[in-house]
Amino acid sequence: MSPDPASAAGPSGFWLALPVGWVSFDVDPSTSLASARQRIAVAAERDDIVAANRDALERILVGAARQAAEGGVVYCAAYFESFRDYAVQASLAVSFHAAEHGADFGRMLQELQDTDRSLEVVQLEAGRAVKRSGRRHTRFPGTEVPLELITHQFFIPVPGTADLLAVVAFASPTLALEPDLIALFDAIAEGFAFT
């Protein structure tokens, strides 16, 4: 998980702690197939539905890993649990991107501004960051109706680099728990650290 292999001055990776129940997914194209097969094999031993749909689930996981890697994602995790009458879902992706104007927070705020999400500069353990939060509509492959998601993103300058940003992005379709989920996402991001 190297943010900038070409930079000896920058950190070699990152660290974050996730609460119990979050599951990490392998997004490395060289290992994601074997990882997906192993994860599905374990789940299939406990669940007949998983066993019956093993090949399709494998294709979904490997396809998602490939898309994530192509989008610059180096780490991905998800949470799913049923409480009472509804399911709670959330996801996390960490990626690294070059910022056209480096770590100029004024320019970052201008470039990240959109009409329906809030922006603010916050202090995290990893340093100052821009936080963008709100709701977005997205359409997933194979679906026709857009899904409304809570989105909560942190744009964190990578120390020792001129223009590299770590993007820690959370999303959830569980709109009824938005304040609780945002508090959880903030707590996870607060502990994000470069190593």
C-alpha positions in Angstrom: 0.0 0.0 0.0 2.6 2.5 -1.1 1.2 6.0 -1.8 4.2 7.1 -3.9 6.8 4.4 -4.7 8.9 7.0 -6.5 9.3 9.3 -3.5 11.8 8.3 -0.9 10.7 11.3 1.2 7.1 10.3 1.4 5.5 7.7 3.6 5.6 4.1 2.6 2.0 3.3 3.3 -0.9 4.1 5.6 -2.8 2.6 8.6 -6.4 2.7 9.8 -8.5 0.9 12.3 -11.9 -0.4 11.4 -14.6 -1.4 13.9 -15.7 -5.1 14.3 -17.8 -6.3 11.4 -15.9 -4.5 8.6 -14.5 -6.8 5.9 -11.4 -5.9 3.8 -11.3 -6.8 0.1 -8.3 -7.6 -2.0 -8.0 -5.1 -4.9 -4.6 -6.2 -6.1 -5.2 -7.6 -9.7 -2.4 -10.2 -9.1 -4.0 -11.7 -6.0 -7.7 -10.8 -6.1 -8.9 -13.9 -7.9 -7.3 -16.3 -5.4 -8.5 -14.1 -2.5 -12.1 -14.0 -3.8 -12.0 -17.8 -4.3 -10.8 -18.4 -0.7 -13.3 -16.0 0.8 -16.2 -17.5 -1.1 -15.1 -21.1 -0.3 -15.3 -20.2 3.4 -18.7 -18.6 3.1 -20.0 -21.5 0.9 -19.3 -24.0 3.7 -21.7 -22.1 6.0 -24.3 -20.9 3.4 -26.1 -23.0 0.8 -27.1 -19.9 -1.2 -23.5 -18.8 -1.5 -22.5 -22.3 -2.5 -25.1 -22.4 -5.2 -24.0 -19.0 -6.6 -20.3 -19.5 -6.1 -19.2 -18.8 -9.7 -21.4 -15.6 -10.0 -20.1 -14.3 -6.7 -16.6 -14.9 -7.7 -17.1 -13.0 -11.0 -18.7 -10.1 -9.0 -15.8 -9.8 -6.5 -13.1 -10.1 -9.1 -14.8 -7.6 -11.4 -15.3 -5.1 -8.5 -11.6 -5.5 -7.5 -10.5 -4.9 -11.1 -12.7 -1.7 -11.4 -11.4 -0.5 -8.0 -7.8 -1.0 -9.0 -8.4 0.8 -12.4 -9.9 3.7 -10.4 -6.8 4.0 -8.3 -8.2 2.3 -5.2 -5.5 0.6 -3.1 -7.7 -0.5 -0.2 -11.4 -1.4 0.1 -13.6 -2.5 2.9 -17.3 -3.0 3.5 -19.8 -3.4 6.4 -23.2 -5.2 6.2 -25.4 -6.2 9.1 -29.2 -6.6 9.6 -30.7 -4.7 12.5 -34.4 -5.0 13.2 -36.2 -4.6 9.9 -33.5 -3.1 7.7 -29.9 -3.7 6.6 -27.0 -1.3 7.4 -24.5 -1.1 4.7 -21.3 1.0 4.3 -18.1 1.0 2.3 -14.7 2.5 2.5 -12.1 3.0 -0.3 -8.6 4.5 -0.1 -7.0 5.9 -3.2 -4.1 8.2 -4.1 -4.4 10.9 -6.8 -2.2 13.8 -8.0 -3.7 17.2 -7.2 -3.2 19.7 -10.0 -2.5 22.5 -7.5 -0.8 20.5 -4.8 -1.9 21.0 -1.2 -3.2 24.5 -1.7 -6.4 24.2 0.5 -8.0 27.3 -1.1 -7.7 25.8 -4.5 -8.8 22.4 -3.2 -11.9 23.9 -1.7 -12.7 25.6 -5.1 -12.1 22.5 -7.2 -14.1 20.1 -4.9 -17.1 22.4 -4.5 -20.4 21.2 -5.8 -24.0 22.3 -5.2 -25.2 19.6 -2.8 -22.3 18.7 -0.6 -20.6 20.6 2.2 -16.9 21.3 2.3 -14.6 22.2 5.2 -11.0 21.9 6.3 -10.5 19.6 9.3 -7.6 18.5 11.4 -6.9 14.7 11.4 -4.1 12.7 13.0 -2.6 12.5 9.5 -2.7 16.4 9.2 -5.1 18.9 7.7 -7.6 17.6 5.2 -10.6 18.8 3.2 -13.8 17.0 4.1 -16.7 16.8 1.6 -20.0 15.4 2.8 -23.5 15.0 1.4 -25.6 12.8 -0.7 -25.2 11.6 -4.3 -27.2 9.5 -6.7 -25.4 6.7 -8.5 -26.4 3.9 -10.8 -24.8 0.5 -10.2 -24.1 -1.9 -13.1 -27.2 -4.0 -13.9 -29.6 -1.5 -12.3 -31.9 1.1 -13.9 -32.9 3.2 -10.9 -30.3 5.5 -9.3 -29.5 4.8 -5.7 -29.1 7.7 -3.2 -26.0 7.4 -1.1 -24.4 9.2 1.8 -21.0 10.2 0.7 -18.2 11.3 3.1 -14.8 11.9 1.7 -11.4 13.2 3.1 -8.7 14.6 0.8 -5.4 14.4 2.7 -2.1 15.8 1.4 0.6 13.1 1.5 3.6 14.4 3.5 6.9 14.6 1.7 5.2 14.9 -1.7 4.4 18.0 -3.7 1.0 17.1 -5.1 -0.2 13.7 -3.9 -3.5 13.3 -2.1 -4.8 10.3 -0.1 -8.6 10.1 -0.7 -10.5 8.3 2.1 -14.0 7.8 0.8 -17.0 6.4 2.7 -20.5 5.7 1.2 -23.7 4.2 2.5 -27.3 3.7 1.2 -28.6 3.5 4.8 -30.0 7.1 4.8 -32.0 6.6 8.0 -28.8 6.3 10.1 -27.0 9.2 8.4 -25.9 11.1 11.6 -24.6 7.9 13.2 -22.8 6.8 10.1 -21.2 10.2 9.6 -20.0 10.1 13.2 -18.5 6.7 12.6 -16.9 7.7 9.3 -15.3 10.8 11.1 -14.0 8.6 13.8 -12.4 6.2 11.4 -10.8 9.0 9.3 -9.5 10.7 12.5 -7.4 7.6 13.1 -6.0 7.4 9.5 -2.2 7.7 9.6 0.7 7.6 7.2 3.4 5.1 7.9 
